[in-house]
Every structure is written in C-alpha cells, then in structure tokens.
Amino acid sequence: MAKTKYIFNSKSLAYEEVRKSSGQKIANTFLFLITALAFSVGLTILAYTFTQTPRERMQKAELEQVKLQYSIMNDRLDKLQVLMKEMSDRDDNIYRVIFEAEPIPKTIRQAGYGGVDRYDQLEGYSNSELLTKTAKKLDVLASQMYVQSKSFDEVFEMARNKEIMLASIPAIQPVSNTNLKRLSSFYGYRIDPIYKINKFHAGVDFSAPRGTPIYSSGSGKVIRTSKATRGYGNTITIDHGFGYQTFYAHIQDIKVKIGEEVKRGQIIGSVGNTGKSTAPHLHYEVKKNGHTVNPIYYFFNDLSPDEFGLVLEQSNYSNQTLD
C-alpha cells in the first residue's frame, strides 16, 4: 500500500494531505517503467559481456576441441606428405631405374588442384585460415596419391613384363666380336672418312669381312628395311618395345622382312659395304625413346667387367669412322 504524503500549509498552520493529479500519476508510472527497463537492459548487457551461459561455455569448449583436432589433423597430414615424398623418391630413383623407365616429371607430381575460387566457401569464418590450410593439404595429398597410384600400376605392369623386357633389351653385340678387335669406330664426334670433318657419329662401327653374320641384339619386330646405294645403304630397323629400337646399316644381304618377329641372337643379315662406306663394316645404333644412346652401354650380356672397361677406354680415343 502506497504511503500517504503530507505537506505543511503555512497559511492554515496545518498539515494537509498531498494529492497528485492523474497526469502526475501517469508520468510517475511511466518514468518508473522507463527506469526499470533501462536497469534491466543494463543488467542484461553486463551479464552477456562478463558472464557466459552454460550453452556458451559448452560451445566454447567444443570449439577449442575442434581447433585441437584440426591441429592434430594438420600434423598427421604433414607426416603423410613426408611419407608420400619418400615414396615418390623411391619410385623415381629405385623402382623405375630397375625397369629403365623415365621418372614421373615434377610438374605432374606437384601439379595444382582445382581453381582459384575452390576455397571461397571457406572464407568469412573466424577460423577460415585454418580451414583453408587443411583443405589445401588434403587436396594436394589426394592429387599426389592419385599420381603415385598410377605410377605403381605402371611399375607393377613392368614387373610382370620383366622377363619379356630383359629379352627385348639390345644387350649383345650384333657381330661376333670375342677378341674385341672389330669395334673400329665409337659413338660421338669422329672424323668423317669422305668429308674429313668432325661429325657426330650416332652409333658404333664393327669392321668385318663381307658376309659376316649380323645378329639381332634383342627380341623385337622388324619395322623397316631399305635398300639404297647412298647414305647408309641397305638397312634394318627393329623395334624392341619398352622404348628401344636398333638400327643396322651397310648390310650386304637382308634376311628378314618387315613385320617379322625376331629373337635375340637371330641372324638378320650379313656385313656389307653398301651406301657411303669405305670398307666392309656394320654401322649399329641404339635408340631409347627416340634418342640415340651409346651402344656400348648395352653390351653387358657379352662383356665381362674387365672387357667393358677396355671397350670404354678405347671409345675415348678419337678416330675416323668407316661411313
């Protein structure tokens, strides 16, 4: 119950009860409500600013746990990337070397993933940097794993075909050369016998009498034969697969035909003096993936380590070719 207020009237020398008008009562009530509302708002702001609700505390704890899990995940991704690099190195420098395959180019192994706007949907959050960093690591790792998986498929297939490959590699000398005296000119720059200038000699020359048998240095298919009075004269080209081809020139008699399958050691022709040649001999080349390579590195089935060292030493002497 509201207290009654009195005021002293100096004229009547008596206390009189204070009576408020309806307008004053309404104004006082309104002022009280405004004051109460302002006080409530202030308390609410203070409560939300300096205190947390149980739900907020729970959400904050969950957020901290998520950050921790992301940190652990990034650490595991870093370790997986290190492992993937080790696998890539072994693949390029061991497995592919064993099977004489080209390593996977770095441009393919380190290729990007997705477009520039791939991670736009992760922007705008308080932890966008963490989310984007993790997503990029996952994408890069997924791309590397795909490339590595395809590479291992190729290596597995090469392993299955290892026996065929070993029989196909041009690993013997195309002319019987037990005393190592028939190698008359080697791979590299040599003096041309006709023009007397220093020219690149893309193969090796085996000096031998006319009619000396010429052997296929590896199993494969005859893909080309030609007869000519100029240049290399009569020639044979054999495709051995696995990136290998061999070329035989200045032949007297060609004993195979295009499309014929030949075995290592099979006679394919005889030594001659056809084309641009100064004496009976065989010009022999080995190509790997379309590029000529030094044939003496592929005579390992015919030569002992000491014999190979002797041939290698002889190949360093500058001399004149026979074609």
C-alpha positions in Angstrom: 0.0 0.0 0.0 1.4 3.4 -1.0 2.3 5.7 1.8 0.3 8.9 2.3 2.4 12.1 2.0 1.6 15.4 3.8 2.7 19.0 3.4 2.6 21.9 5.9 0.3 24.7 4.9 1.8 28.0 6.4 -1.5 29.9 5.9 -3.7 27.4 7.7 -0.9 26.4 10.0 -1.9 22.7 9.5 -0.6 19.6 7.7 -2.5 18.8 4.5 -2.5 15.5 2.5 -0.7 15.7 -0.8 -3.0 14.7 -3.6 -1.5 14.0 -7.1 -3.3 14.6 -10.3 -4.0 11.8 -12.8 -1.4 13.2 -15.2 1.3 13.2 -12.5 0.4 9.7 -11.6 0.7 8.6 -15.2 4.0 10.4 -15.6 5.5 8.9 -12.5 4.4 5.4 -13.6 5.9 5.9 -17.0 9.2 7.2 -15.5 9.3 4.2 -13.2 8.8 1.8 -16.1 11.5 3.5 -18.2 13.9 3.4 -15.3 13.2 -0.3 -14.7 13.6 -1.1 -18.4 16.9 0.7 -18.6 18.1 -1.0 -15.5 17.1 -4.4 -16.9 18.8 -3.7 -20.2 22.0 -2.6 -18.4 22.0 -5.8 -16.3 21.5 -7.9 -19.4 24.4 -6.3 -21.2 26.6 -6.7 -18.2 25.6 -10.3 -17.9 26.3 -11.2 -21.6 29.5 -9.2 -21.6 31.2 -10.5 -18.4 29.4 -13.9 -17.9 28.7 -16.9 -20.1 25.7 -19.1 -20.2 26.1 -22.9 -19.8 25.4 -23.3 -23.5 28.0 -20.7 -24.4 30.5 -22.4 -22.2 29.7 -25.7 -23.9 30.1 -24.2 -27.4 33.4 -22.6 -26.4 34.7 -26.0 -25.2 33.5 -27.7 -28.4 35.3 -25.0 -30.5 38.5 -25.5 -28.6 38.2 -29.2 -29.1 37.7 -28.7 -32.9 40.8 -26.5 -33.0 42.8 -29.2 -31.3 41.5 -31.9 -33.6 42.4 -29.6 -36.6 45.9 -29.1 -35.2 46.3 -32.9 -34.8 45.0 -33.5 -38.3 47.4 -31.0 -39.8 50.3 -32.6 -38.0 49.2 -36.0 -39.4 48.9 -34.5 -42.9 52.4 -33.1 -42.7 53.7 -36.6 -41.8 51.8 -38.2 -44.6 53.2 -35.6 -47.1 56.7 -36.5 -45.9 55.9 -40.2 -46.4 54.5 -39.5 -49.9 57.7 -37.7 -50.8 59.8 -40.7 -49.7 57.5 -43.0 -51.7 57.9 -40.7 -54.8 61.7 -40.7 -54.4 61.9 -44.5 -54.2 59.6 -44.8 -57.2 61.7 -42.5 -59.4 65.1 -43.4 -58.2 64.8 -47.2 -57.5 61.7 -48.9 -59.0 61.8 -47.0 -62.3 65.5 -47.3 -62.5 65.3 -51.0 -62.2 62.9 -51.2 -65.1 64.6 -48.5 -67.1 61.5 -46.3 -67.1 61.6 -42.5 -67.1 60.8 -40.9 -63.7 57.5 -39.0 -63.3 58.1 -35.3 -64.1 57.9 -33.0 -61.1 55.4 -30.8 -63.0 53.0 -33.8 -62.8 53.8 -34.8 -59.2 53.4 -31.2 -58.0 50.5 -30.2 -60.1 47.9 -27.9 -58.6 44.4 -28.9 -57.7 41.2 -27.1 -58.5 40.7 -23.4 -59.4 41.4 -20.1 -57.7 37.9 -20.0 -56.2 37.9 -23.5 -54.9 38.2 -22.4 -51.3 35.9 -19.3 -51.4 33.3 -21.1 -49.4 35.7 -21.4 -46.5 36.2 -17.6 -46.3 34.4 -15.4 -43.8 34.8 -17.5 -40.7 36.8 -16.8 -37.6 39.0 -19.9 -38.4 39.0 -19.5 -42.2 42.8 -19.7 -42.4 42.9 -23.0 -40.6 40.1 -24.5 -42.6 41.6 -23.4 -45.9 45.1 -24.6 -45.0 43.8 -28.0 -44.1 41.6 -28.3 -47.2 44.6 -27.4 -49.4 46.8 -30.0 -47.8 44.1 -32.7 -48.3 43.7 -31.7 -51.9 47.4 -31.8 -52.7 47.8 -35.1 -50.9 44.9 -36.6 -52.8 46.4 -35.4 -56.1 49.8 -36.9 -55.2 48.3 -40.2 -54.1 46.5 -40.5 -57.4 49.7 -39.8 -59.4 51.6 -42.3 -57.2 48.9 -44.9 -57.6 49.0 -44.7 -61.4 52.8 -44.9 -61.2 52.7 -48.1 -59.1 50.3 -49.6 -61.6 52.8 -48.9 -64.4 55.7 -50.4 -62.3 53.6 -53.5 -61.5 52.9 -54.0 -65.2 56.6 -53.5 -65.9 57.4 -56.1 -63.3 55.0 -58.6 -64.9 56.7 -57.9 -68.2 60.3 -58.0 -66.8 61.1 -61.3 -68.5 59.9 -60.0 -71.8 61.8 -56.7 -71.3 65.0 -58.5 -70.4 64.8 -60.5 -73.6 64.0 -57.4 -75.6 66.7 -55.0 -74.5 69.5 -54.9 -77.1 72.1 -56.5 -74.8 74.5 -58.2 -77.1 76.9 -57.2 -79.9 75.3 -57.5 -83.3 78.6 -59.0 -84.8 80.6 -61.8 -83.2 83.5 -59.9 -81.5 85.1 -62.2 -79.0 88.5 -60.6 -79.3 87.1 -57.1 -79.2 89.1 -56.1 -82.3 86.1 -55.5 -84.6 85.0 -52.3 -82.9 86.6 -49.8 -85.3 84.7 -46.6 -84.5 82.7 -45.4 -81.5 79.8 -43.2 -80.5 80.4 -39.4 -80.5 82.3 -36.9 -82.7 84.6 -38.5 -85.2 86.4 -37.6 -88.4 84.2 -38.3 -91.5 86.2 -40.5 -93.9 84.9 -38.8 -97.0 84.5 -35.1 -96.0 87.4 -35.1 -93.5 85.4 -33.0 -91.0 84.5 -33.7 -87.3 80.9 -35.0 -87.4 78.7 -36.7 -84.8 78.7 -40.5 -85.2 75.4 -41.8 -83.8 76.5 -45.4 -83.4 79.4 -47.8 -83.5 81.1 -49.5 -86.4 82.1 -53.1 -86.5 84.7 -53.9 -89.1 84.3 -57.4 -90.5 84.6 -59.3 -93.8 81.7 -59.3 -96.3 79.1 -62.0 -95.4 79.9 -62.0 -91.7 76.5 -62.7 -89.9 74.7 -59.9 -88.2 72.6 -60.8 -85.2 69.6 -59.1 -83.7 70.8 -57.7 -80.4 67.4 -58.2 -78.7 64.0 -59.7 -79.4 61.6 -57.5 -81.3 59.8 -56.8 -84.6 61.3 -55.7 -87.8 59.6 -52.3 -88.6 61.7 -51.1 -91.6 64.1 -52.4 -94.2 65.6 -50.4 -97.1 68.0 -50.9 -100.0 70.0 -47.9 -101.2 73.2 -47.1 -102.9 73.8 -43.9 -100.9 73.9 -43.0 -97.3 73.6 -46.0 -95.0 73.0 -48.3 -97.9 70.9 -51.4 -97.1 69.4 -51.1 -93.6 67.2 -52.8 -91.0 65.3 -51.2 -88.1 64.0 -53.4 -85.2 61.5 -52.2 -82.6 62.2 -54.0 -79.3 59.4 -52.3 -77.3 59.9 -50.6 -74.0 61.2 -47.6 -75.9 64.1 -49.4 -77.6 65.0 -49.5 -81.3 68.1 -50.7 -83.1 69.4 -49.7 -86.5 71.8 -51.8 -88.7 73.4 -50.3 -91.8 75.6 -51.1 -94.9 74.2 -54.6 -94.9 75.0 -56.9 -97.8 72.1 -59.4 -97.6 68.9 -58.6 -95.6 67.5 -61.9 -94.3 64.3 -60.6 -92.6 61.2 -58.8 -93.8 59.0 -56.0 -92.3 56.7 -57.3 -89.6 58.8 -60.3 -88.8 59.3 -61.2 -85.1 62.9 -61.9 -84.3 64.7 -63.3 -81.3 67.9 -62.1 -79.7 70.8 -63.7 -81.4 68.9 -64.5 -84.6 70.7 -63.8 -87.9 69.1 -60.9 -89.7 71.6 -60.1 -92.4 75.3 -60.1 -93.3 78.0 -57.4 -93.2 78.4 -55.5 -96.5 79.9 -52.3 -97.9 76.7 -50.7 -99.3 76.0 -47.0 -99.4 78.5 -44.4 -98.2 81.1 -46.8 -96.8 84.9 -47.0 -97.2 85.2 -50.7 -96.1 83.0 -53.7 -95.2 81.5 -53.0 -91.8 78.3 -52.8 -89.8 77.1 -49.4 -88.6 75.0 -50.1 -85.5 72.8 -47.7 -83.4 70.6 -48.0 -80.3 67.7 -45.6 -79.7 65.9 -45.1 -76.4 62.6 -43.2 -76.5 63.5 -41.7 -79.9 67.1 -40.6 -78.9 70.3 -42.2 -79.9 72.4 -43.6 -77.0 75.9 -45.0 -76.8 75.5 -48.7 -77.8 78.5 -49.9 -75.8 76.5 -49.4 -72.6 74.2 -52.2 -73.9 76.8 -54.9 -74.5 76.5 -56.2 -70.9 75.5 -59.7 -71.9 78.7 -60.1 -74.0 81.4 -58.4 -71.9 83.0 -59.1 -68.5 83.7 -56.1 -66.3 87.3 -56.0 -67.5 86.3 -56.3 -71.2 83.8 -53.5 -70.7 86.4 -51.3 -69.1 88.7 -51.9 -72.1 86.0 -51.1 -74.6 85.1 -47.9 -72.6 88.7 -46.9 -72.7 89.0 -47.4 -76.4 85.8 -45.4 -77.1 87.6 -42.3 -75.7 90.2 -42.3 -78.5 89.4 -40.1 -81.4 89.5 -41.9 -84.7 87.9 -41.9 -88.2 84.6 -43.6 -89.0 84.1 -46.1 -91.9 80.9 -44.3 -93.1 
